[in-house]
Amino acid sequence: VTFLQTPGAEHAATATLPAAFSDLLPHFQVEPEDEYIVKNKPVTLTCRSTPATQIYFKCNGEWVHQDDHLIERTVDPATALPIMQVTIDITRQQVEKIFGLDQYWCQCVAWSTTGTQKSQKAYIRIAYLRKNFEEEPQGKEVALDQEVLLRCHPPEGVPQPEVEWQRNEDILNPESDPNFFVTADHNLIIRKARMADTGNYTCVAKNIVARRKSTSAAVLVYVNGGWSTWTTWSSCSAVCGRGWQKRSRSCTNPTPLNGGSSCEGQNIQKSVCVATCPVDGGWSEWSKWSACGADCSMWRTRECTQPSPGTGGKDCQGLDLQSLNCTSYGSRLTLLLSVAAVSGAEDVALYVGVVAVALCLTLLLIVVVLVYRRKKEGLDADVADSSILTTGFQPMGIKPSKPENSHLLTIQPDLTTTTTSYQGTLRSRHDTTGKFSMTNGTLLDPLPNGSHTLHNGKLNPDPPEFVSRLSTQSYFKTLPRDVANASYGTFNFLGGRLTIPNTGISLLIPPEAIPRGKIYEIYLTVQRKEDLRLPLAGCQTLLGPVVSCGPPGVVLSRPVILSMDHCSDGCLDNWALRLKKQNYEGVWEDVLLMGEELVSEPYYCQLEAETCRLFSEQLGTFALVGESLHMGAAKRLRLVLFSDAYCSTLEYNIRVYCMDDTQEVFKEVMQMERQLGGRLIDEPHILLFKDSYHNLRLSIHDMPQAHWRSKLLAGYQEIPFYHIWNGSQRYLHCTFTLERLSLSTCELTCQLCVWQVEGEGQSFSLDFNIAKVTARASASALAGPSAFQIPYLIRQKICSSLDAPCPNGADWRMLAQRLKLERHMSFFASKASPTSVILDLWEAQHFHSGNINQLAAVMADIGKQEAMIFLVSDGEC
């Protein structure tokens, strides 16, 4: 082997070829291939040719030095041709010298005696793979069967990195699972998300240098809940008459998984049903005995037709045919006649005894009546000043029409006397603070003997004495001593009234409701809804405040009337209204179903447009709960808008409260906003909120764009349906943040839009220059005659006149009809004095706005001259 140096410092490997092969051109058996330099490891290029006399490498146009060539010679055993192989090493430093200018390449040149041949160019590159992905996959939450796209742009590298996907560290193979597809730009597509596809997905990029992993992207496949089909309607709850039936469905088609939304709507539906009452059969009268037949027998029959059995009623029991032997019938008749003759004398003695017992009972009844009248006269004589019974009398300025009725005006109110004294009247309890403990038990200890001075029907407050007395009683439950939400007073047989100002809640204690000789200290308070565990099931919702009056267990001679607001639409066809009462153990019980009241029960309720009036013979904690029967049921909401009283920034917040339309909730929100420094910016608006499962949406429009703009990203705000419907959420509101373009802008007019279903809503025009609303104050406790519009003795005369039935109907029944209370006739009739209960209800309804002249006109229309007692002229007063 010899090496020849060519001109220009070119070196080649030369050899002498046999004469037989001297005319052949070189043929390359191995040509140099593209190579990558990994880190600092050099690469080797190989070139092999036959027949060749010399082989040399040229890299980037320059000959490689002969010392860098490694030459190997062999002979092909098949052809006997000489084979020459040359290899060279390329280092990283050689490549980096021209890096950035051009790619580094090398080429092999083979010579023979006939000519030369050039091999292909081999490119040598420095391999690398950067660390950071240009785009990494992002986590997603997707619904079942939804398509999922996970993007991945691998990091830059030479050679171009390959990409594969992993789920929970396991490699995904799209060929084995066609639900996966990897695009040409390396993105992963999950055609239909399955529950098994939930996991952490990683994009992996790799080449000959390194292997890089992206951050994991969590894919959560959730399932939204779906309703199952409705079950069949249950049987009617009532065996006879009006009842309820229901059907249910479950959120299991499918069941919500992985945070999927629950089913919207009700899982129970109730419907009114009327069950036909079963009629048991009844026998008719026996027919007359038939004549004796040829067989010396007679018979009689009866039929099961009075009434006939129907709708599952029982058939008549017994025989419908009787037969009798004529001979035995004649013997029996003879025997009966003889017995009657013998017993005639004994019957006379029996009748005489019965008459004697009747006379004794009559005499005893007369004695009892005389004793009762004497006691009553003695009690009336103890009243030193009749003005105590007429303090509530108001002059009407109308003279009596007939002078002969002037004897009815003998009870004159003494309005010149501003101070009178009597035993056991009221002391106002407004200044109590903190809490006192109350449990159920016996009544309060008797008050000490003494008189209290009454100023215009109210006593001077004495809170410390009341609290100290009340705190010593071990039977009281814990009650909040909230000045604004409680009222206390002391009452005797003259009755009185407790009122929580600006809440619509009052307790009327009629005269004679407290037994004579008894004195009770009574409280009235509103319970916080969040402090109670009021069980609400299905479609039930709280329709008013939870009110406590007590102490429980006091003995009442007549029902008191508890008045409180409600927020139902007042249509009994849409609701099943129930009154719940908390028992001594704290468990809530249903004590009354509206429309199915029993006069024998201790509770009775009258539902007015906005007020519920409860007649109760027991004190306790009460709540009015409604259950919607279909989607037509609606609650009245009161929308109230507040803003900051003073705003020194460009931002301006408007708070829209969605509350039950009751005075108690409105008062509570007003108090809270005053503490926050807010002010009322518009009159409250009333909205009917239907049981349609739809959320309530609110938005503000038509602002002057030159001065104001909204900072909300969404077009509206939304309050969930169930937050409003259950009635136990407090202070539900949403805030609209607006921005004025100048601090000098102080006026804003716009439209507030409120709706449940698109296309069905209300729009209110708002003007933010309305003066601040101030709540009016009123007395919270009144005792004795000052609590009533009708004077006590006049009331007694009206009751005695109308309680007795009148043939022409001019009695309490006509009074109830004229006052539009005929729906409660059966309830009034069950009371000892129906007239007094009617007057109690009138007092409860018209305490603030009642016109006693209208009641007098009703009495005159009935034809009772007692009505003239109301017509007193100004001069006579």
Rosetta blueprint (number, residue, H / E / L):
1 V L
2 T E
3 F E
4 L E
5 Q E
6 T E
7 P L
8 G L
9 A L
10 E E
11 H E
12 A E
13 A E
14 T E
15 A L
16 T L
17 L L
18 P L
19 A H
20 A H
21 F H
22 S L
23 D L
24 L L
25 L L
26 P L
27 H E
28 F E
29 Q E
30 V E
31 E L
32 P L
33 E L
34 D L
35 E E
36 Y E
37 I E
38 V E
39 K L
40 N L
41 K L
42 P L
43 V E
44 T E
45 L E
46 T E
47 C E
48 R E
49 S E
50 T E
51 P L
52 A L
53 T L
54 Q E
55 I E
56 Y E
57 F E
58 K E
59 C E
60 N L
61 G L
62 E E
63 W E
64 V L
65 H L
66 Q H
67 D H
68 D H
69 H L
70 L E
71 I E
72 E E
73 R E
74 T E
75 V E
76 D L
77 P L
78 A L
79 T L
80 A L
81 L L
82 P E
83 I E
84 M E
85 Q E
86 V E
87 T E
88 I E
89 D E
90 I E
91 T L
92 R H
93 Q H
94 Q H
95 V H
96 E H
97 K H
98 I L
99 F L
100 G L
101 L L
102 D L
103 Q L
104 Y E
105 W E
106 C E
107 Q E
108 C E
109 V E
110 A E
111 W E
112 S L
113 T L
114 T L
115 G L
116 T E
117 Q E
118 K E
119 S L
120 Q L
121 K L
122 A E
123 Y E
124 I E
125 R E
126 I E
127 A E
128 Y E
129 L E
130 R L
131 K L
132 N L
133 F L
134 E L
135 E E
136 E L
137 P L
138 Q L
139 G L
140 K E
141 E E
142 V E
143 A E
144 L L
145 D L
146 Q L
147 E L
148 V E
149 L E
150 L E
151 R L
152 C L
153 H E
154 P L
155 P L
156 E L
157 G E
158 V E
159 P L
160 Q L
161 P L
162 E E
163 V E
164 E E
165 W E
166 Q E
167 R E
168 N L
169 E L
170 D E
171 I E
172 L L
173 N L
174 P L
175 E L
176 S L
177 D L
178 P L
179 N L
180 F E
181 F E
182 V E
183 T L
184 A L
185 D L
186 H L
187 N L
188 L E
189 I E
190 I E
191 R L
192 K L
193 A L
194 R L
195 M H
196 A H
197 D H
198 T L
199 G E
200 N E
201 Y E
202 T E
203 C E
204 V E
205 A E
206 K E
207 N L
208 I L
209 V L
210 A L
211 R E
212 R E
213 K E
214 S L
215 T L
216 S L
217 A E
218 A E
219 V E
220 L E
221 V E
222 Y E
223 V E
224 N L
225 G L
226 G L
227 W L
228 S L
229 T L
230 W L
231 T L
232 T L
233 W L
234 S L
235 S L
236 C L
237 S L
238 A L
239 V L
240 C L
241 G E
242 R E
243 G E
244 W E
245 Q E
246 K E
247 R E
248 S E
249 R L
250 S L
251 C L
252 T L
253 N L
254 P L
255 T L
256 P L
257 L E
258 N L
259 G L
260 G L
261 S L
262 S L
263 C L
264 E L
265 G L
266 Q L
267 N L
268 I E
269 Q E
270 K E
271 S E
272 V E
273 C E
274 V E
275 A E
276 T L
277 C L
278 P L
279 V E
280 D L
281 G L
282 G L
283 W L
284 S L
285 E L
286 W L
287 S L
288 K L
289 W L
290 S L
291 A L
292 C L
293 G L
294 A L
295 D L
296 C L
297 S E
298 M E
299 W E
300 R E
301 T E
302 R L
303 E L
304 C L
305 T L
306 Q L
307 P L
308 S L
309 P L
310 G E
311 T L
312 G L
313 G L
314 K L
315 D L
316 C L
317 Q L
318 G L
319 L L
320 D L
321 L E
322 Q E
323 S E
324 L E
325 N E
326 C H
327 T H
328 S H
329 Y H
330 G H
331 S H
332 R H
333 L H
334 T H
335 L H
336 L H
337 L H
338 S H
339 V H
340 A H
341 A H
342 V H
343 S H
344 G H
345 A H
346 E H
347 D H
348 V H
349 A H
350 L H
351 Y H
352 V H
353 G H
354 V H
355 V H
356 A H
357 V H
358 A H
359 L H
360 C H
361 L H
362 T H
363 L H
364 L H
365 L H
366 I H
367 V H
368 V H
369 V H
370 L H
371 V H
372 Y H
373 R H
374 R H
375 K H
376 K H
377 E H
378 G H
379 L H
380 D H
381 A H
382 D L
383 V L
384 A L
385 D L
386 S H
387 S H
388 I H
389 L H
390 T L
391 T L
392 G L
393 F L
394 Q L
395 P L
396 M L
397 G L
398 I L
399 K L
400 P L
401 S L
402 K L
403 P H
404 E H
405 N H
406 S H
407 H H
408 L H
409 L H
410 T L
411 I L
412 Q L
413 P L
414 D L
415 L L
416 T L
417 T L
418 T L
419 T E
420 T E
421 S E
422 Y E
423 Q E
424 G L
425 T L
426 L L
427 R L
428 S L
429 R L
430 H L
431 D L
432 T L
433 T L
434 G L
435 K E
436 F E
437 S L
438 M L
439 T L
440 N L
441 G L
442 T L
443 L L
444 L L
445 D L
446 P L
447 L L
448 P L
449 N L
450 G L
451 S E
452 H E
453 T E
454 L E
455 H E
456 N L
457 G L
458 K E
459 L E
460 N L
461 P L
462 D L
463 P H
464 P H
465 E H
466 F H
467 V H
468 S H
469 R H
470 L H
471 S H
472 T L
473 Q L
474 S L
475 Y L
476 F L
477 K L
478 T L
479 L E
480 P E
481 R L
482 D L
483 V H
484 A H
485 N H
486 A E
487 S E
488 Y E
489 G E
490 T E
491 F E
492 N L
493 F L
494 L L
495 G L
496 G E
497 R E
498 L E
499 T E
500 I E
501 P L
502 N L
503 T L
504 G L
505 I E
506 S E
507 L E
508 L E
509 I E
510 P L
511 P L
512 E L
513 A L
514 I L
515 P L
516 R L
517 G L
518 K L
519 I L
520 Y E
521 E E
522 I E
523 Y E
524 L E
525 T E
526 V E
527 Q E
528 R L
529 K H
530 E H
531 D H
532 L L
533 R L
534 L L
535 P L
536 L L
537 A L
538 G L
539 C L
540 Q E
541 T E
542 L E
543 L L
544 G L
545 P L
546 V E
547 V E
548 S E
549 C E
550 G E
551 P L
552 P L
553 G L
554 V L
555 V L
556 L L
557 S L
558 R L
559 P L
560 V E
561 I E
562 L E
563 S E
564 M E
565 D E
566 H L
567 C L
568 S E
569 D L
570 G L
571 C L
572 L L
573 D L
574 N L
575 W E
576 A E
577 L E
578 R E
579 L E
580 K E
581 K E
582 Q E
583 N L
584 Y L
585 E L
586 G L
587 V L
588 W E
589 E E
590 D E
591 V E
592 L E
593 L E
594 M L
595 G L
596 E L
597 E L
598 L L
599 V L
600 S L
601 E L
602 P L
603 Y E
604 Y E
605 C E
606 Q E
607 L E
608 E L
609 A L
610 E L
611 T E
612 C E
613 R E
614 L E
615 F E
616 S E
617 E L
618 Q L
619 L L
620 G L
621 T E
622 F E
623 A E
624 L E
625 V E
626 G E
627 E E
628 S E
629 L L
630 H L
631 M L
632 G L
633 A L
634 A E
635 K E
636 R E
637 L E
638 R E
639 L E
640 V E
641 L E
642 F E
643 S E
644 D E
645 A L
646 Y L
647 C L
648 S L
649 T L
650 L L
651 E E
652 Y E
653 N E
654 I E
655 R E
656 V E
657 Y E
658 C E
659 M E
660 D E
661 D L
662 T L
663 Q H
664 E H
665 V H
666 F H
667 K H
668 E H
669 V H
670 M H
671 Q H
672 M H
673 E H
674 R H
675 Q H
676 L H
677 G L
678 G E
679 R E
680 L E
681 I L
682 D L
683 E L
684 P L
685 H E
686 I E
687 L E
688 L E
689 F E
690 K E
691 D L
692 S L
693 Y L
694 H L
695 N L
696 L E
697 R E
698 L E
699 S E
700 I E
701 H E
702 D L
703 M L
704 P L
705 Q L
706 A L
707 H L
708 W E
709 R E
710 S E
711 K L
712 L L
713 L L
714 A L
715 G L
716 Y L
717 Q E
718 E E
719 I E
720 P L
721 F H
722 Y H
723 H H
724 I H
725 W H
726 N L
727 G L
728 S L
729 Q L
730 R L
731 Y L
732 L L
733 H E
734 C E
735 T E
736 F E
737 T E
738 L E
739 E E
740 R E
741 L L
742 S L
743 L L
744 S L
745 T L
746 C L
747 E L
748 L L
749 T E
750 C E
751 Q E
752 L E
753 C E
754 V E
755 W E
756 Q E
757 V E
758 E L
759 G L
760 E E
761 G E
762 Q E
763 S E
764 F E
765 S E
766 L E
767 D E
768 F L
769 N L
770 I L
771 A L
772 K L
773 V L
774 T L
775 A L
776 R L
777 A L
778 S L
779 A L
780 S L
781 A E
782 L E
783 A E
784 G H
785 P H
786 S H
787 A H
788 F L
789 Q L
790 I L
791 P L
792 Y H
793 L H
794 I H
795 R H
796 Q H
797 K H
798 I H
799 C H
800 S H
801 S H
802 L H
803 D L
804 A L
805 P L
806 C L
807 P L
808 N L
809 G L
810 A L
811 D L
812 W H
813 R H
814 M H
815 L H
816 A H
817 Q H
818 R H
819 L L
820 K L
821 L L
822 E H
823 R H
824 H H
825 M H
826 S H
827 F H
828 F H
829 A H
830 S L
831 K L
832 A L
833 S L
834 P H
835 T H
836 S H
837 V H
838 I H
839 L H
840 D H
841 L H
842 W H
843 E H
844 A H
845 Q H
846 H L
847 F L
848 H L
849 S L
850 G L
851 N L
852 I H
853 N H
854 Q H
855 L H
856 A H
857 A H
858 V H
859 M H
860 A H
861 D H
862 I H
863 G L
864 K L
865 Q H
866 E H
867 A H
868 M H
869 I H
870 F H
871 L L
872 V L
873 S L
874 D L
875 G L
876 E L
877 C L
